[in-house]
Amino acid sequence: MADIFVSYTSDDRDWAFWIGQELLKLGHTPRIDAWEISAGGDIAAWMDERHDKADHILCVISEAYLGKPYASWERRAAQWAAQTERRNFALPVRIEDCKLSSLLAPIKRCDLFGIDENEARGRLIEFLKPAAKPTGPVSFPGVVKPAANGDAPSLQIPGARVVLCSGGGAGALFNTVVILGADRP
């Protein structure tokens, strides 16, 4: 599995430890300074070595994290590496609702605030899975609702209004689909 450097600030130590524990359960190797550096250890040398060798840098993001210089250094280095040579290197995980910088905002992230532990665990697991197409059939998201007045039924699709128009030849149920006001993400 992956070697994951956990970047956090001392204010968020409990979150970093919980995330590290969950990473261990998933078979990853979390790199947390408090777990690896003994008294008198060279923190900067450890950071440099672990940062370079890591498969990912998981940033435990809070207002405190965004305001600390060394945390910003770790985060910016991870973002730079992700943009230049190490795709998907930076893994932002927000532990509180805080505004992200314009450079960090477009990166896919995981939000763990305002939810219980089981949901947080589930979100973290899903976030760390590689992107993939579904392996089985995907259910159709629309529902055909019969019209109350005998007109053609309308098809409900989230983000769009679709109307199935009747007509056509003998035995034809619908021959025209009209999509009105389709929303795009």
OpenMM code with the backbone's topology and positions (N, CA, C; nanometers):
from openmm import Vec3, app, unit

residues = "MET ALA ASP ILE PHE VAL SER TYR THR SER ASP ASP ARG ASP TRP ALA PHE TRP ILE GLY GLN GLU LEU LEU LYS LEU GLY HIS THR PRO ARG ILE ASP ALA TRP GLU ILE SER ALA GLY GLY ASP ILE ALA ALA TRP MET ASP GLU ARG HIS ASP LYS ALA ASP HIS ILE LEU CYS VAL ILE SER GLU ALA TYR LEU GLY LYS PRO TYR ALA SER TRP GLU ARG ARG ALA ALA GLN TRP ALA ALA GLN THR GLU ARG ARG ASN PHE ALA LEU PRO VAL ARG ILE GLU ASP CYS LYS LEU SER SER LEU LEU ALA PRO ILE LYS ARG CYS ASP LEU PHE GLY ILE ASP GLU ASN GLU ALA ARG GLY ARG LEU ILE GLU PHE LEU LYS PRO ALA ALA LYS PRO THR GLY PRO VAL SER PHE PRO GLY VAL VAL LYS PRO ALA ALA ASN GLY ASP ALA PRO SER LEU GLN ILE PRO GLY ALA ARG VAL VAL LEU CYS SER GLY GLY GLY ALA GLY ALA LEU PHE ASN THR VAL VAL ILE LEU GLY ALA ASP ARG PRO".split()
positions = [
    Vec3(0.0840, -0.1184, 0.0000),
    Vec3(0.0000, 0.0000, 0.0000),
    Vec3(0.0886, 0.1248, 0.0000),
    Vec3(0.0305, 0.2400, 0.0307),
    Vec3(0.1009, 0.3673, 0.0149),
    Vec3(0.1715, 0.4142, 0.1424),
    Vec3(0.2817, 0.4851, 0.1200),
    Vec3(0.3552, 0.5533, 0.2262),
    Vec3(0.2989, 0.6958, 0.2281),
    Vec3(0.2330, 0.7353, 0.3378),
    Vec3(0.1603, 0.8631, 0.3424),
    Vec3(0.2139, 0.9513, 0.4555),
    Vec3(0.2743, 1.0634, 0.4159),
    Vec3(0.3216, 1.1654, 0.5085),
    Vec3(0.1996, 1.2439, 0.5557),
    Vec3(0.1789, 1.2504, 0.6865),
    Vec3(0.0647, 1.3237, 0.7418),
    Vec3(0.1143, 1.4600, 0.7895),
    Vec3(0.0704, 1.5645, 0.7192),
    Vec3(0.1068, 1.7018, 0.7504),
    Vec3(-0.0033, 1.7632, 0.8362),
    Vec3(0.0327, 1.8098, 0.9546),
    Vec3(-0.0659, 1.8646, 1.0471),
    Vec3(0.0027, 1.9645, 1.1395),
    Vec3(-0.0775, 2.0355, 1.2153),
    Vec3(-0.0248, 2.1250, 1.3171),
    Vec3(-0.0570, 2.0668, 1.4547),
    Vec3(0.0175, 2.1060, 1.5550),
    Vec3(-0.0022, 2.0491, 1.6895),
    Vec3(-0.1449, 2.0711, 1.7407),
    Vec3(-0.2118, 2.1766, 1.6956),
    Vec3(-0.3514, 2.2003, 1.7347),
    Vec3(-0.4425, 2.0872, 1.6879),
    Vec3(-0.4035, 2.0186, 1.5829),
    Vec3(-0.4859, 1.9141, 1.5212),
    Vec3(-0.4272, 1.7747, 1.5415),
    Vec3(-0.3454, 1.7613, 1.6433),
    Vec3(-0.2759, 1.6350, 1.6699),
    Vec3(-0.3721, 1.5164, 1.6846),
    Vec3(-0.4832, 1.5348, 1.7562),
    Vec3(-0.5788, 1.4248, 1.7747),
    Vec3(-0.6336, 1.3766, 1.6405),
    Vec3(-0.6650, 1.4715, 1.5512),
    Vec3(-0.7126, 1.4348, 1.4176),
    Vec3(-0.6044, 1.3594, 1.3402),
    Vec3(-0.4818, 1.4076, 1.3463),
    Vec3(-0.3725, 1.3420, 1.2738),
    Vec3(-0.3535, 1.1995, 1.3244),
    Vec3(-0.3613, 1.1799, 1.4546),
    Vec3(-0.3455, 1.0461, 1.5116),
    Vec3(-0.4615, 0.9553, 1.4696),
    Vec3(-0.5845, 1.0077, 1.4722),
    Vec3(-0.6992, 0.9277, 1.4300),
    Vec3(-0.6856, 0.8888, 1.2827),
    Vec3(-0.6497, 0.9847, 1.1988),
    Vec3(-0.6315, 0.9561, 1.0558),
    Vec3(-0.5186, 0.8548, 1.0369),
    Vec3(-0.4086, 0.8706, 1.1110),
    Vec3(-0.2984, 0.7753, 1.1029),
    Vec3(-0.3424, 0.6346, 1.1396),
    Vec3(-0.4231, 0.6235, 1.2439),
    Vec3(-0.4771, 0.4943, 1.2851),
    Vec3(-0.5603, 0.4323, 1.1730),
    Vec3(-0.6446, 0.5144, 1.1096),
    Vec3(-0.7287, 0.4643, 1.0004),
    Vec3(-0.6437, 0.4232, 0.8795),
    Vec3(-0.5382, 0.4981, 0.8524),
    Vec3(-0.4474, 0.4621, 0.7429),
    Vec3(-0.3830, 0.3266, 0.7699),
    Vec3(-0.3422, 0.3030, 0.8945),
    Vec3(-0.2849, 0.1733, 0.9317),
    Vec3(-0.3838, 0.0596, 0.9076),
    Vec3(-0.5088, 0.0798, 0.9479),
    Vec3(-0.6128, -0.0220, 0.9286),
    Vec3(-0.6317, -0.0549, 0.7807),
    Vec3(-0.6094, 0.0436, 0.6941),
    Vec3(-0.6256, 0.0239, 0.5498),
    Vec3(-0.4996, -0.0345, 0.4849),
    Vec3(-0.3953, -0.0559, 0.5652),
    Vec3(-0.2729, -0.1151, 0.5125),
    Vec3(-0.1697, -0.0153, 0.4644),
    Vec3(-0.1950, 0.1137, 0.4852),
    Vec3(-0.0998, 0.2173, 0.4460),
    Vec3(0.0050, 0.2359, 0.5565),
    Vec3(0.1115, 0.3052, 0.5242),
    Vec3(0.2138, 0.3398, 0.6230),
    Vec3(0.2066, 0.4901, 0.6476),
    Vec3(0.1424, 0.5314, 0.7592),
    Vec3(0.1363, 0.6749, 0.7885),
    Vec3(0.2689, 0.7223, 0.8467),
    Vec3(0.3131, 0.8377, 0.8025),
    Vec3(0.4359, 0.8984, 0.8547),
    Vec3(0.3950, 1.0200, 0.9359),
    Vec3(0.3970, 1.0041, 1.0672),
    Vec3(0.3576, 1.1096, 1.1607),
    Vec3(0.4783, 1.1396, 1.2478),
    Vec3(0.5200, 1.2649, 1.2492),
    Vec3(0.6426, 1.3012, 1.3202),
    Vec3(0.6441, 1.2555, 1.4653),
    Vec3(0.5340, 1.2737, 1.5367),
    Vec3(0.5282, 1.2365, 1.6777),
    Vec3(0.5419, 1.0860, 1.6983),
    Vec3(0.5159, 1.0081, 1.5957),
    Vec3(0.5276, 0.8627, 1.6047),
    Vec3(0.6684, 0.8145, 1.5696),
    Vec3(0.7483, 0.9014, 1.5062),
    Vec3(0.8777, 0.8552, 1.4547),
    Vec3(0.9996, 0.9319, 1.5060),
    Vec3(0.9804, 1.0502, 1.5607),
    Vec3(1.0953, 1.1312, 1.6034),
    Vec3(1.1064, 1.1290, 1.7557),
    Vec3(1.2162, 1.0783, 1.8052),
    Vec3(1.2410, 1.0737, 1.9496),
    Vec3(1.2999, 1.2064, 1.9968),
    Vec3(1.3105, 1.2225, 2.1268),
    Vec3(1.3687, 1.3430, 2.1863),
    Vec3(1.5064, 1.3695, 2.1260),
    Vec3(1.5306, 1.4931, 2.0875),
    Vec3(1.6586, 1.5320, 2.0294),
    Vec3(1.6697, 1.5040, 1.8803),
    Vec3(1.5649, 1.4460, 1.8194),
    Vec3(1.5669, 1.4144, 1.6762),
    Vec3(1.5621, 1.5392, 1.5901),
    Vec3(1.6131, 1.5279, 1.4704),
    Vec3(1.6177, 1.6397, 1.3753),
    Vec3(1.4877, 1.6417, 1.2944),
    Vec3(1.3951, 1.7249, 1.3352),
    Vec3(1.2626, 1.7308, 1.2733),
    Vec3(1.2722, 1.7697, 1.1259),
    Vec3(1.3513, 1.8713, 1.0939),
    Vec3(1.3624, 1.9170, 0.9545),
    Vec3(1.4206, 1.8069, 0.8652),
    Vec3(1.5205, 1.7342, 0.9124),
    Vec3(1.5796, 1.6256, 0.8336),
    Vec3(1.4778, 1.5138, 0.8132),
    Vec3(1.4017, 1.4821, 0.9182),
    Vec3(1.2971, 1.3802, 0.9075),
    Vec3(1.1930, 1.4213, 0.8035),
    Vec3(1.1482, 1.5482, 0.8120),
    Vec3(1.0485, 1.5984, 0.7171),
    Vec3(1.1005, 1.5899, 0.5737),
    Vec3(1.2231, 1.6321, 0.5530),
    Vec3(1.2812, 1.6305, 0.4193),
    Vec3(1.2866, 1.4884, 0.3645),
    Vec3(1.3343, 1.3949, 0.4444),
    Vec3(1.3454, 1.2560, 0.4007),
    Vec3(1.2086, 1.1937, 0.3749),
    Vec3(1.1174, 1.2082, 0.4686),
    Vec3(0.9841, 1.1467, 0.4562),
    Vec3(0.9019, 1.2099, 0.3439),
    Vec3(0.9148, 1.3382, 0.3285),
    Vec3(0.8408, 1.4089, 0.2229),
    Vec3(0.8848, 1.3573, 0.0863),
    Vec3(1.0144, 1.3440, 0.0671),
    Vec3(1.0669, 1.2966, -0.0616),
    Vec3(1.0291, 1.1530, -0.0918),
    Vec3(1.0241, 1.0686, 0.0103),
    Vec3(0.9978, 0.9260, -0.0104),
    Vec3(0.8490, 0.8906, -0.0126),
    Vec3(0.7645, 0.9812, 0.0334),
    Vec3(0.6213, 0.9516, 0.0447),
    Vec3(0.5557, 0.9341, -0.0923),
    Vec3(0.4529, 0.8488, -0.0932),
    Vec3(0.3687, 0.8346, -0.2123),
    Vec3(0.2665, 0.9479, -0.2176),
    Vec3(0.2270, 0.9963, -0.1001),
    Vec3(0.1289, 1.1047, -0.0889),
    Vec3(0.1599, 1.1862, 0.0360),
    Vec3(0.1158, 1.3129, 0.0320),
    Vec3(0.1176, 1.3986, 0.1506),
    Vec3(-0.0289, 1.4261, 0.1840),
    Vec3(-0.0737, 1.3776, 0.2987),
    Vec3(-0.2101, 1.4015, 0.3436),
    Vec3(-0.2073, 1.5221, 0.4362),
    Vec3(-0.2737, 1.6287, 0.3959),
    Vec3(-0.2754, 1.7545, 0.4713),
    Vec3(-0.4012, 1.7603, 0.5577),
    Vec3(-0.3847, 1.7648, 0.6884),
    Vec3(-0.4950, 1.7753, 0.7830),
    Vec3(-0.5241, 1.9246, 0.7972),
    Vec3(-0.6279, 1.9717, 0.7281),
    Vec3(-0.6495, 2.1155, 0.7102),
    Vec3(-0.7534, 2.1720, 0.8071),
    Vec3(-0.7104, 2.2780, 0.8758),
    Vec3(-0.7945, 2.3565, 0.9653),
    Vec3(-0.7491, 2.5015, 0.9522),
    Vec3(-0.8182, 2.5923, 1.0189),
    Vec3(-0.7736, 2.7326, 1.0190),
    Vec3(-0.6327, 2.7414, 1.0773),
    Vec3(-0.6076, 2.6671, 1.1859),
    Vec3(-0.4744, 2.6691, 1.2481),
    Vec3(-0.3689, 2.6199, 1.1492),
    Vec3(-0.3980, 2.5125, 1.0782),
    Vec3(-0.3039, 2.4563, 0.9811),
    Vec3(-0.2703, 2.5586, 0.8723),
    Vec3(-0.3733, 2.6253, 0.8224),
    Vec3(-0.3527, 2.7223, 0.7139),
    Vec3(-0.2712, 2.8436, 0.7598),
    Vec3(-0.2670, 2.8676, 0.8908),
    Vec3(-0.1947, 2.9831, 0.9422),
    Vec3(-0.0530, 2.9550, 0.9906),
    Vec3(-0.0112, 2.8305, 0.9946),
    Vec3(0.1225, 2.7965, 1.0453),
    Vec3(0.2243, 2.7913, 0.9313),
    Vec3(0.3387, 2.8552, 0.9489),
    Vec3(0.4381, 2.8605, 0.8403),
    Vec3(0.4922, 2.7242, 0.7979),
    Vec3(0.5250, 2.6368, 0.8927),
    Vec3(0.5821, 2.5087, 0.8519),
    Vec3(0.4777, 2.4208, 0.7838),
    Vec3(0.3516, 2.4285, 0.8273),
    Vec3(0.2454, 2.3521, 0.7628),
    Vec3(0.2242, 2.4020, 0.6203),
    Vec3(0.2302, 2.5335, 0.6024),
    Vec3(0.2171, 2.5895, 0.4678),
    Vec3(0.3321, 2.5439, 0.3785),
    Vec3(0.4491, 2.5332, 0.4351),
    Vec3(0.5667, 2.4860, 0.3621),
    Vec3(0.5431, 2.3427, 0.3127),
    Vec3(0.4978, 2.2544, 0.4013),
    Vec3(0.4706, 2.1159, 0.3642),
    Vec3(0.3613, 2.1077, 0.2577),
    Vec3(0.2527, 2.1837, 0.2787),
    Vec3(0.1398, 2.1826, 0.1854),
    Vec3(0.1806, 2.2350, 0.0486),
    Vec3(0.2512, 2.3464, 0.0457),
    Vec3(0.2923, 2.4051, -0.0829),
    Vec3(0.3884, 2.3135, -0.1580),
    Vec3(0.4782, 2.2487, -0.0857),
    Vec3(0.5702, 2.1550, -0.1500),
    Vec3(0.4918, 2.0386, -0.2111),
    Vec3(0.3901, 1.9897, -0.1391),
    Vec3(0.3075, 1.8804, -0.1903),
    Vec3(0.2289, 1.9252, -0.3135),
    Vec3(0.1728, 2.0461, -0.3078),
    Vec3(0.0983, 2.0984, -0.4230),
    Vec3(0.1904, 2.1155, -0.5438),
    Vec3(0.3086, 2.1665, -0.5216),
    Vec3(0.4039, 2.1873, -0.6308),
    Vec3(0.4398, 2.0537, -0.6953),
    Vec3(0.4708, 1.9559, -0.6123),
    Vec3(0.5064, 1.8229, -0.6638),
    Vec3(0.3893, 1.7625, -0.7408),
    Vec3(0.2669, 1.7818, -0.6906),
    Vec3(0.1485, 1.7274, -0.7577),
    Vec3(0.1285, 1.7909, -0.8950),
    Vec3(0.1649, 1.9174, -0.9092),
    Vec3(0.1466, 1.9865, -1.0369),
    Vec3(0.2605, 1.9630, -1.1349),
    Vec3(0.3769, 1.9267, -1.0854),
    Vec3(0.4923, 1.9167, -1.1734),
    Vec3(0.5335, 1.7743, -1.2058),
    Vec3(0.5331, 1.6848, -1.1079),
    Vec3(0.5887, 1.5523, -1.1359),
    Vec3(0.5223, 1.4366, -1.0627),
    Vec3(0.4408, 1.4622, -0.9625),
    Vec3(0.3843, 1.3549, -0.8808),
    Vec3(0.2333, 1.3699, -0.8707),
    Vec3(0.1665, 1.3269, -0.9720),
    Vec3(0.0206, 1.3383, -0.9814),
    Vec3(-0.0473, 1.2803, -0.8564),
    Vec3(-0.1494, 1.3475, -0.8087),
    Vec3(-0.2282, 1.3054, -0.6915),
    Vec3(-0.1436, 1.2935, -0.5643),
    Vec3(-0.0383, 1.3720, -0.5567),
    Vec3(0.0530, 1.3662, -0.4425),
    Vec3(-0.0086, 1.4330, -0.3189),
    Vec3(-0.0746, 1.5456, -0.3367),
    Vec3(-0.1360, 1.6193, -0.2258),
    Vec3(-0.2778, 1.5670, -0.2021),
    Vec3(-0.3060, 1.5291, -0.0769),
    Vec3(-0.4373, 1.4779, -0.0382),
    Vec3(-0.4958, 1.5672, 0.0716),
    Vec3(-0.5706, 1.6720, 0.0349),
    Vec3(-0.6269, 1.7614, 0.1358),
    Vec3(-0.7449, 1.6978, 0.2098),
    Vec3(-0.7400, 1.7008, 0.3423),
    Vec3(-0.8483, 1.6510, 0.4269),
    Vec3(-0.8843, 1.7623, 0.5242),
    Vec3(-1.0045, 1.8197, 0.5050),
    Vec3(-1.0464, 1.9284, 0.5943),
    Vec3(-1.1140, 1.8708, 0.7179),
    Vec3(-1.0715, 1.9196, 0.8336),
    Vec3(-1.1307, 1.8753, 0.9598),
    Vec3(-1.2204, 1.9829, 1.0199),
    Vec3(-1.2270, 2.0977, 0.9551),
    Vec3(-1.3219, 2.2027, 0.9920),
    Vec3(-1.3517, 2.2836, 0.8668),
    Vec3(-1.4641, 2.3519, 0.8711),
    Vec3(-1.5054, 2.4329, 0.7568),
    Vec3(-1.4199, 2.5589, 0.7531),
    Vec3(-1.3240, 2.5622, 0.6633),
    Vec3(-1.2347, 2.6766, 0.6501),
    Vec3(-1.2134, 2.7048, 0.5019),
    Vec3(-1.1857, 2.8293, 0.4722),
    Vec3(-1.1678, 2.8706, 0.3328),
    Vec3(-1.0295, 2.8276, 0.2843),
    Vec3(-1.0289, 2.7604, 0.1717),
    Vec3(-0.9036, 2.7152, 0.1120),
    Vec3(-0.8487, 2.8211, 0.0179),
    Vec3(-0.7176, 2.8233, 0.0028),
    Vec3(-0.6558, 2.9172, -0.0906),
    Vec3(-0.6984, 2.8819, -0.2324),
    Vec3(-0.6866, 2.9768, -0.3226),
    Vec3(-0.7285, 2.9532, -0.4609),
    Vec3(-0.6464, 2.8438, -0.5282),
    Vec3(-0.5230, 2.8202, -0.4827),
    Vec3(-0.4417, 2.7125, -0.5399),
    Vec3(-0.4806, 2.5752, -0.4858),
    Vec3(-0.5337, 2.5704, -0.3644),
    Vec3(-0.5725, 2.4441, -0.3035),
    Vec3(-0.7189, 2.4088, -0.3321),
    Vec3(-0.8023, 2.5082, -0.3511),
    Vec3(-0.9461, 2.4873, -0.3671),
    Vec3(-0.9846, 2.3897, -0.4793),
    Vec3(-0.9185, 2.3892, -0.5950),
    Vec3(-0.9644, 2.2987, -0.7013),
    Vec3(-0.9201, 2.1522, -0.6854),
    Vec3(-0.8373, 2.1233, -0.5861),
    Vec3(-0.7907, 1.9863, -0.5671),
    Vec3(-0.8993, 1.9062, -0.4960),
    Vec3(-0.9294, 1.7873, -0.5467),
    Vec3(-1.0297, 1.7011, -0.4828),
    Vec3(-0.9876, 1.6776, -0.3388),
    Vec3(-1.0817, 1.6952, -0.2469),
    Vec3(-1.0509, 1.6854, -0.1049),
    Vec3(-1.1562, 1.6016, -0.0341),
    Vec3(-1.1273, 1.5735, 0.0924),
    Vec3(-1.2171, 1.4979, 0.1784),
    Vec3(-1.2533, 1.5866, 0.2971),
    Vec3(-1.3817, 1.6012, 0.3251),
    Vec3(-1.4277, 1.6810, 0.4385),
    Vec3(-1.4751, 1.5877, 0.5500),
    Vec3(-1.4149, 1.6002, 0.6682),
    Vec3(-1.4480, 1.5135, 0.7805),
    Vec3(-1.5170, 1.5872, 0.8952),
    Vec3(-1.5529, 1.7117, 0.8772),
    Vec3(-1.6126, 1.7880, 0.9867),
    Vec3(-1.7651, 1.7781, 0.9844),
    Vec3(-1.8247, 1.7907, 1.1039),
    Vec3(-1.9700, 1.7927, 1.1160),
    Vec3(-2.0370, 1.6573, 1.0963),
    Vec3(-1.9615, 1.5486, 1.1061),
    Vec3(-2.0170, 1.4146, 1.0870),
    Vec3(-1.9657, 1.3237, 1.1993),
    Vec3(-2.0290, 1.2077, 1.2145),
    Vec3(-1.9837, 1.1153, 1.3194),
    Vec3(-1.8642, 1.0328, 1.2716),
    Vec3(-1.8077, 0.9562, 1.3625),
    Vec3(-1.6850, 0.8810, 1.3333),
    Vec3(-1.7025, 0.7799, 1.2205),
    Vec3(-1.8141, 0.7082, 1.2191),
    Vec3(-1.8343, 0.6083, 1.1139),
    Vec3(-1.8436, 0.6717, 0.9759),
    Vec3(-1.9143, 0.7834, 0.9669),
    Vec3(-1.9232, 0.8516, 0.8378),
    Vec3(-1.7874, 0.9080, 0.7973),
    Vec3(-1.7128, 0.9625, 0.8942),
    Vec3(-1.5788, 1.0146, 0.8656),
    Vec3(-1.4885, 0.9027, 0.8138),
    Vec3(-1.4947, 0.7875, 0.8776),
    Vec3(-1.4150, 0.6717, 0.8344),
    Vec3(-1.4532, 0.6323, 0.6916),
    Vec3(-1.5825, 0.6255, 0.6640),
    Vec3(-1.6299, 0.5904, 0.5300),
    Vec3(-1.5842, 0.6900, 0.4249),
    Vec3(-1.5923, 0.8187, 0.4571),
    Vec3(-1.5480, 0.9216, 0.3624),
    Vec3(-1.3980, 0.9112, 0.3348),
    Vec3(-1.3202, 0.8867, 0.4406),
    Vec3(-1.1756, 0.8746, 0.4235),
    Vec3(-1.1421, 0.7526, 0.3369),
    Vec3(-1.2087, 0.6419, 0.3616),
    Vec3(-1.1868, 0.5205, 0.2813),
    Vec3(-1.2189, 0.5474, 0.1348),
    Vec3(-1.3332, 0.6069, 0.1079),
    Vec3(-1.3728, 0.6369, -0.0309),
    Vec3(-1.2761, 0.7346, -0.0971),
    Vec3(-1.2324, 0.8341, -0.0220),
    Vec3(-1.1402, 0.9349, -0.0738),
    Vec3(-1.0081, 0.8726, -0.1180),
    Vec3(-0.9605, 0.7753, -0.0423),
    Vec3(-0.8305, 0.7153, -0.0711),
    Vec3(-0.8345, 0.6078, -0.1790),
    Vec3(-0.9542, 0.5640, -0.2184),
    Vec3(-0.9651, 0.4641, -0.3257),
    Vec3(-0.9288, 0.5282, -0.4587),
    Vec3(-0.8589, 0.4540, -0.5447),
    Vec3(-0.8314, 0.5070, -0.6792),
    Vec3(-0.9621, 0.5256, -0.7568),
    Vec3(-0.9667, 0.6277, -0.8394),
    Vec3(-1.0846, 0.6506, -0.9228),
    Vec3(-1.1015, 0.5321, -1.0179),
    Vec3(-1.2253, 0.4894, -1.0387),
    Vec3(-1.2524, 0.3756, -1.1264),
    Vec3(-1.3970, 0.3815, -1.1742),
    Vec3(-1.4194, 0.3208, -1.2883),
    Vec3(-1.5557, 0.3076, -1.3392),
    Vec3(-1.6294, 0.2057, -1.2531),
    Vec3(-1.7621, 0.2143, -1.2478),
    Vec3(-1.8382, 0.1139, -1.1730),
    Vec3(-1.8135, -0.0259, -1.2318),
    Vec3(-1.8106, -0.1257, -1.1456),
    Vec3(-1.7864, -0.2622, -1.1918),
    Vec3(-1.9146, -0.3347, -1.2296),
    Vec3(-2.0266, -0.2852, -1.1853),
    Vec3(-2.1546, -0.3485, -1.2170),
    Vec3(-2.2483, -0.2500, -1.2832),
    Vec3(-2.3715, -0.2929, -1.3026),
    Vec3(-2.4699, -0.2047, -1.3659),
    Vec3(-2.4984, -0.0819, -1.2795),
    Vec3(-2.5263, 0.0279, -1.3445),
    Vec3(-2.5609, 0.1526, -1.2774),
    Vec3(-2.7110, 0.1720, -1.2923),
    Vec3(-2.7784, 0.1977, -1.1816),
    Vec3(-2.9231, 0.2167, -1.1849),
    Vec3(-2.9597, 0.3450, -1.2576),
    Vec3(-3.0696, 0.3407, -1.3294),
    Vec3(-3.1209, 0.4585, -1.3976),
    Vec3(-3.1732, 0.5559, -1.2924),
    Vec3(-3.1262, 0.6833, -1.2932),
    Vec3(-3.1639, 0.7766, -1.1874),
    Vec3(-3.3006, 0.8424, -1.2055),
    Vec3(-3.3603, 0.8301, -1.3227),
    Vec3(-3.4882, 0.8951, -1.3489),
    Vec3(-3.6054, 0.8074, -1.3099),
    Vec3(-3.7224, 0.8702, -1.2958),
    Vec3(-3.8449, 0.7990, -1.2632),
    Vec3(-3.9539, 0.8527, -1.3541),
    Vec3(-4.0233, 0.7641, -1.4256),
    Vec3(-4.1346, 0.8074, -1.5095),
    Vec3(-4.2556, 0.8208, -1.4200),
    Vec3(-4.3125, 0.9422, -1.4178),
    Vec3(-4.4309, 0.9681, -1.3359),
    Vec3(-4.5506, 0.9817, -1.4296),
    Vec3(-4.6564, 0.9081, -1.4034),
    Vec3(-4.7736, 0.9192, -1.4903),
    Vec3(-4.8352, 1.0583, -1.4781),
    Vec3(-4.8813, 1.1079, -1.5895),
    Vec3(-4.9453, 1.2400, -1.5909),
    Vec3(-5.0840, 1.2286, -1.5307),
    Vec3(-5.1222, 1.3270, -1.4529),
    Vec3(-5.2522, 1.3247, -1.3865),
    Vec3(-5.3655, 1.3547, -1.4837),
    Vec3(-5.3381, 1.4305, -1.5891),
    Vec3(-5.4454, 1.4743, -1.6785),
    Vec3(-5.4506, 1.3976, -1.8094),
    Vec3(-5.3796, 1.2873, -1.8197),
    Vec3(-5.3832, 1.2077, -1.9411),
    Vec3(-5.2800, 1.2480, -2.0451),
    Vec3(-5.2082, 1.3579, -2.0222),
    Vec3(-5.1009, 1.3960, -2.1142),
    Vec3(-4.9872, 1.2956, -2.1013),
    Vec3(-4.8857, 1.3165, -2.1818),
    Vec3(-4.7684, 1.2289, -2.1777),
    Vec3(-4.7012, 1.2406, -2.0411),
    Vec3(-4.6531, 1.1292, -1.9870),
    Vec3(-4.5826, 1.1368, -1.8587),
    Vec3(-4.4509, 1.2109, -1.8738),
    Vec3(-4.4012, 1.2623, -1.7629),
    Vec3(-4.2706, 1.3275, -1.7691),
    Vec3(-4.1683, 1.2405, -1.6959),
    Vec3(-4.0467, 1.2462, -1.7431),
    Vec3(-3.9365, 1.1689, -1.6873),
    Vec3(-3.8576, 1.2593, -1.5953),
    Vec3(-3.8338, 1.2163, -1.4717),
    Vec3(-3.7626, 1.2977, -1.3740),
    Vec3(-3.6147, 1.2597, -1.3741),
    Vec3(-3.5277, 1.3550, -1.4104),
    Vec3(-3.3834, 1.3364, -1.4072),
    Vec3(-3.3262, 1.4519, -1.3269),
    Vec3(-3.2489, 1.4206, -1.2225),
    Vec3(-3.1935, 1.5297, -1.1413),
    Vec3(-3.1188, 1.6316, -1.2273),
    Vec3(-3.1505, 1.7609, -1.2075),
    Vec3(-3.0819, 1.8673, -1.2799),
    Vec3(-3.1425, 1.9007, -1.4149),
    Vec3(-3.2490, 1.8302, -1.4565),
    Vec3(-3.3070, 1.8583, -1.5881),
    Vec3(-3.4569, 1.8306, -1.5830),
    Vec3(-3.5291, 1.8927, -1.6710),
    Vec3(-3.6711, 1.8623, -1.6886),
    Vec3(-3.6842, 1.7978, -1.8252),
    Vec3(-3.7272, 1.6749, -1.8249),
    Vec3(-3.7396, 1.5985, -1.9497),
    Vec3(-3.8872, 1.5674, -1.9693),
    Vec3(-3.9381, 1.5927, -2.0891),
    Vec3(-4.0764, 1.5630, -2.1210),
    Vec3(-4.0773, 1.4649, -2.2364),
    Vec3(-4.1484, 1.3531, -2.2185),
    Vec3(-4.1644, 1.2553, -2.3252),
    Vec3(-4.2961, 1.2876, -2.3949),
    Vec3(-4.2882, 1.3127, -2.5239),
    Vec3(-4.4060, 1.3522, -2.5995),
    Vec3(-4.4602, 1.2326, -2.6756),
    Vec3(-4.5906, 1.2105, -2.6655),
    Vec3(-4.6501, 1.0973, -2.7363),
    Vec3(-4.6782, 1.1361, -2.8805),
    Vec3(-4.7062, 1.0392, -2.9579),
    Vec3(-4.7338, 1.0616, -3.0999),
    Vec3(-4.6720, 0.9493, -3.1788),
    Vec3(-4.6451, 0.9713, -3.3013),
    Vec3(-4.5816, 0.8677, -3.3823),
    Vec3(-4.6850, 0.7704, -3.4345),
    Vec3(-4.6350, 0.6581, -3.4749),
    Vec3(-4.7209, 0.5589, -3.5387),
    Vec3(-4.7869, 0.4664, -3.4392),
    Vec3(-4.8563, 0.3667, -3.4946),
    Vec3(-4.9268, 0.2704, -3.4121),
    Vec3(-4.8276, 0.1973, -3.3214),
    Vec3(-4.8640, 0.1828, -3.1969),
    Vec3(-4.7810, 0.1104, -3.1016),
    Vec3(-4.6675, 0.1925, -3.0421),
    Vec3(-4.6470, 0.3159, -3.0897),
    Vec3(-4.5377, 0.3986, -3.0369),
    Vec3(-4.5817, 0.4592, -2.9048),
    Vec3(-4.4989, 0.4470, -2.8044),
    Vec3(-4.5285, 0.5080, -2.6750),
    Vec3(-4.4825, 0.6528, -2.6732),
    Vec3(-4.3578, 0.6756, -2.7147),
    Vec3(-4.3016, 0.8102, -2.7201),
    Vec3(-4.2204, 0.8208, -2.8474),
    Vec3(-4.2187, 0.9378, -2.9085),
    Vec3(-4.1303, 0.9554, -3.0225),
    Vec3(-4.0452, 1.0797, -3.0132),
    Vec3(-4.0626, 1.1615, -2.9097),
    Vec3(-3.9837, 1.2830, -2.8946),
    Vec3(-3.9471, 1.3017, -2.7482),
    Vec3(-3.8234, 1.3381, -2.7235),
    Vec3(-3.7786, 1.3717, -2.5892),
    Vec3(-3.7336, 1.5160, -2.5912),
    Vec3(-3.7879, 1.5963, -2.5020),
    Vec3(-3.7512, 1.7369, -2.4926),
    Vec3(-3.6851, 1.7581, -2.3564),
    Vec3(-3.5631, 1.8103, -2.3576),
    Vec3(-3.4922, 1.8379, -2.2320),
    Vec3(-3.4952, 1.9882, -2.2107),
    Vec3(-3.5473, 2.0293, -2.0970),
    Vec3(-3.5597, 2.1705, -2.0660),
    Vec3(-3.4737, 2.2054, -1.9442),
    Vec3(-3.3965, 2.3083, -1.9554),
    Vec3(-3.3210, 2.3602, -1.8412),
    Vec3(-3.2235, 2.2634, -1.7795),
    Vec3(-3.1494, 2.1922, -1.8607),
    Vec3(-3.0505, 2.0976, -1.8068),
    Vec3(-2.9416, 2.1721, -1.7320),
    Vec3(-2.9143, 2.1294, -1.6099),
    Vec3(-2.8046, 2.1860, -1.5318),
    Vec3(-2.6772, 2.1081, -1.5613),
    Vec3(-2.5661, 2.1766, -1.5608),
    Vec3(-2.4376, 2.1093, -1.5789),
    Vec3(-2.3506, 2.1423, -1.4599),
    Vec3(-2.2751, 2.0398, -1.4101),
    Vec3(-2.1894, 2.0651, -1.2943),
    Vec3(-2.0754, 2.1573, -1.3290),
] * unit.nanometer
topology = app.Topology()
chain = topology.addChain("A")
for resn in residues:
    res = topology.addResidue(resn, chain)
    for name in ("N", "CA", "C"):
        topology.addAtom(name, app.Element.getBySymbol(name[0]), res)
